């Protein structure tokens, strides 16, 4: 019988030895990540039999997946909510507050105009504003998830953050496009 | 060069023999092999004392194959039969190569056959028949393998082969196939800039964020790494797998055509002028001007003076392309140029003064040129090979590398849905569920692509496969879970499973351009380099080596954890299976050894699992302790 606390099915917070909260200590996460990698990485198993090499790849894959799930705030919120059995309705629930949608449209237009005008300064300013808004929403998430346990409100913020991450990604592509 | 001392007297884990392993830099222009000897990474020279093997293969009509310097001497006389810079063709179709009129080869497309390369892959017609880039590269690798075996006095346990970080799945797969075809056991495909970072980082005890700018003969990579307490973490990589020193030669070549009003030259003249162009480029590194004189086959004489300023002007946009990739990599790493502590220069092409200037200006600091840019990649690969072969515990450094290009699947309307984003740390996996869109649908096709663009047609097609045997159900009720796994070599495999019906039909798909193990075995047999008996003897020795290593590994594992993790009966089962393997290992029946190895692998699977769980736990236990301190 395997002792609990180290099996393949355990959740990512247990895997990284962290409390299951939105507010996490990112340096503890990184330390756990590197400690686990040092044990399971395929480079440590290259000279060992096939069975162990395969296990090593599966474990490293899982450790990388967990790191991605916990390091990024949006992913971490999604993951915490899924552990609570909460559906964030990212595909099904498309109703958004009106002012949020207006803001999105305004930013998207600004992004397209900046791209047309090849105006890097405007694009940079827009990026700052989007980042600022994302940080604000992440602070809200921390309150909703860790303090008030208002998972419905948290799901709403997850849906907003998904919009913003997409926008941030498009701004990144716009920089690439202006550069080529 | 004083690379770090690797042997640690008194600390060697097991009393086993030093395992012979090498690092190979399979370059566009030159290739090298290196190994760790007495704790120091060293490049192995040929009998003439040369480290660099020109990556040139000549096929003579009588079947003789020349590699390196000797092949290079034939290139102007026999351009069709002398393959230069074959790396640019690895994993590529004819349409990928672009303008072939200025390349002195007879290209053919691989026909549609049940075995061999996928249809449309590029091949070359030579005096010795049609050759694939994989076969040509295998000739180069074979020479390096033999060089290493002679120098080290034994067969190699394995090799680390370096590839450009920006190589896609097709190019990586082709490289691995070439190594297998050359009789090498591939321990790992290692990204070239990462290999350079290992050599540089260990040698200089570097800490902080470093950029590796690697401009080789045919490929360009930029990698941003964080080096911290023995961890080499690649934060982002970018590049262009069709941009290198060759392109700078080509600019000079085109200028020569222009200046002399030439076009559509015969193949020997193309090769000869390209060689002159390369020499002129190298001259311009140390001189402000150079003179090119050549006689064409028509008798026409070329006599031109080129200045450095002229050369820099005509190749400035190539330099700009590298800077674009650099900016993208920094953006992906969420860093600015000023946060980079040092820039390591790799690849012979970084000797060009305007490259040094542009990189220095970009980062606001002088690039680091203290390692030989031709050798640093092979030296780093050798250090990695030594660790992977098990010659030391290797727990003092850790390498975390990434996938260079996003993986996606085709969705409605020829659009790409990204499933594994670029710069994800490998190994990595992602599962995606699909469903049927028609009642009673029993098959669906899945198209996997690699690249950053939105349209399927702008990305590289990796694999197209059909899932068959889906139980007939109402549209939307079948649930097919497709898992995309990228291994530590950056190679993709895909498996699929129907979830709703409970049928556990699972398939493994290898990208269509890869060679199956059977094909490689057949090609090895076909190769006239090996007599069949040699092959059999080699197979037996390899099997025996593998068996001995397995016995040693299981023995160590039992000593460490047998009592703690297994009951008496389980231990006895493993010991029984070990005895079974020992009974056949010295014999000459390689099939019997193989069966006994498989049996032992089978019986130790659960033990391996328990040991892995134990290490995971101990990693965190150690972590908890260090937090208390």
Contacts between the chains, C-beta under 8 A, distances in Angstrom:
chain1	res1	chain2	res2	distance
A	2	B	610	7.0
A	2	B	613	5.8
A	3	B	617	7.2
A	5	B	617	6.4
A	6	B	613	4.7
A	6	B	614	7.4
A	6	B	616	4.9
A	6	B	617	3.9
A	6	B	620	7.8
A	7	B	613	6.4
A	8	B	613	7.8
A	15	B	616	7.9
A	16	B	620	7.9
A	17	B	620	4.5
A	17	B	623	6.2
A	17	B	624	6.8
A	28	B	627	7.5
A	31	B	623	6.0
A	31	B	626	7.6
A	31	B	627	8.0
A	32	B	619	7.9
A	32	B	620	6.5
A	32	B	623	5.6
A	34	B	231	5.9
A	34	B	398	7.0
A	35	B	619	4.3
A	35	B	620	6.6
A	35	B	622	6.2
A	35	B	623	4.6
A	36	B	616	6.3
A	36	B	619	5.0
A	36	B	620	7.3
A	37	B	398	5.8
A	37	B	400	6.6
A	38	B	395	6.3
A	38	B	398	5.5
A	38	B	619	6.6
A	39	B	615	4.2
A	39	B	616	5.9
A	39	B	618	7.0
A	39	B	619	4.2
A	40	B	612	6.9
A	40	B	615	6.8
A	40	B	616	6.4
A	40	B	619	7.8
A	41	B	398	6.2
A	41	B	399	7.7
A	41	B	400	7.8
A	42	B	427	6.5
A	42	B	487	7.6
A	42	B	488	4.1
A	43	B	188	7.5
A	43	B	384	7.6
A	43	B	387	6.5
A	43	B	388	6.1
A	43	B	394	6.7
A	43	B	398	7.3
A	43	B	399	6.0
A	43	B	488	7.2
A	44	B	394	6.2
A	44	B	395	7.4
A	46	B	158	8.0
A	46	B	187	5.3
A	46	B	188	6.6
A	46	B	387	7.9
A	46	B	388	3.8
A	46	B	389	7.4
A	46	B	390	7.4
A	47	B	19	7.3
A	47	B	157	7.7
A	47	B	388	6.5
A	47	B	389	5.6
A	47	B	390	3.2
A	47	B	549	6.9
A	47	B	553	7.8
A	48	B	390	7.7
A	48	B	553	5.3
A	49	B	549	7.9
A	49	B	550	5.1
A	49	B	553	6.0
A	49	B	554	7.7
A	49	B	601	5.6
A	49	B	604	7.3
A	49	B	608	7.6
A	50	B	601	6.1
A	51	B	601	5.3
A	51	B	604	6.5
A	51	B	605	4.8
A	51	B	608	4.9
A	52	B	553	7.7
A	52	B	608	4.7
A	52	B	611	7.8
A	52	B	612	7.4
A	55	B	608	5.8
A	55	B	609	6.2
A	55	B	612	5.0
A	56	B	612	7.2
A	57	B	427	5.0
A	57	B	485	7.8
A	57	B	487	6.0
A	57	B	488	6.9
A	59	B	612	6.1
A	59	B	616	6.8
A	60	B	427	5.1
A	60	B	488	7.7
A	61	B	427	4.7
A	61	B	428	6.1
A	61	B	429	4.7
A	61	B	485	7.0
A	64	B	424	7.4
A	64	B	425	4.9
A	64	B	426	7.6
A	64	B	427	6.9
A	64	B	428	5.5
A	65	B	428	7.4
A	65	B	429	7.0
A	67	B	425	7.5
A	68	B	424	7.5
A	172	B	331	6.4
A	175	B	331	6.3
A	176	B	328	5.8
A	176	B	331	7.6
A	179	B	324	5.3
A	179	B	327	5.8
A	179	B	328	7.3
A	180	B	324	6.0
